[in-house]
């Protein structure tokens, strides 16, 4: 299938739910959505890179969607250890 054919079937705006569906359907690629809404489709991380994401001192920057403006805002708590992110339930309110 050509890139044009795939692109023609894509929604104009991709949500996190869309991203989760794409990721679940394709184990050969990693799907990422930037704060600006840009979709990146890349090969899965190599083993060395995957180990870095399991490092408890690695920090992550979480953003939440401001529904009034449609923009993503940085979490006021600031960067957090990746272990915190992996054990915290998302706020879906």
N, C-alpha and C positions, 0 to 999 in steps of 0.2 A: 504494500500500500504506500502511496506517495505521501510526502509531507503535506502537500496541498489537500489531499483527501482527508488526512487526519485533522489538519487545521480547520477545515470546513465543518467538522463535526464537533469542534470544541465550543464550549459556551464563551460568551464575551467576557464574563466575569467568573473567576474560579473561586469557590469558597473552600474553607478547610474541610468541609464534608466531601466536596468533589475530590480534593487532594487525597483524602483517606481512601476513597473508593479506588482511585487510580493506583495508589500504592499497594492496596490489597490485591488488586488484579494483576500486578506486574512485579514479580520478585527479582527481575533482572535489572531494574532501574530504581533510582531514588528520586522522589519527587519533592521539590522544595518550593515554597511560595515566599517571596520577599515581602517586607513590610509595604512596599509599593505595589504589590500584586503581580509581580513578574514570576512566571512559572519557569523553574529550571528542572530539566530531566537529565540526570547524570547516572553513570554506572555506580553500582554499590561501592561503598568504601572498601579499600583493601584491608587486610587483617591488621596491619600496623595502625592505620587510621582508626579503625573500629575500637582498638584498645584504648586510644586516647580519649574517646567519648565515654569510656567506663571509668575514667580517672575521677575520684571523688573531689579532687581539688580544682578540676576544670570548671570554669564559671559559664553561665548562660545568661543571656539578656532576653527577658520575656517582655512581649508587647501585648497589649489588649486592644481590642477594637472599640473605638469610641463610636457608638451607634448613631449619635447625633451628627457627627461630622463625617463618618465613614473612614476615618483615619486611624492608624495604629499608633498608640501612645506607649512609651516605655513604662514599665512597672515602677511605681514609686519606691518599691523596696530596693531597687537597683539590682546589680548582678548577684546571682545566687549560685551556690555549688550545684553541679549537675545532679548529684545525689538528691538534693532537695527537690529539683524538678521532677525526677523520676518517682518520687514518693508522695507528691502533692497532687490532690485532685484538682482538675481545672475548674475555674469559676465560669459557669455557663449562664450566669444571670444576665 
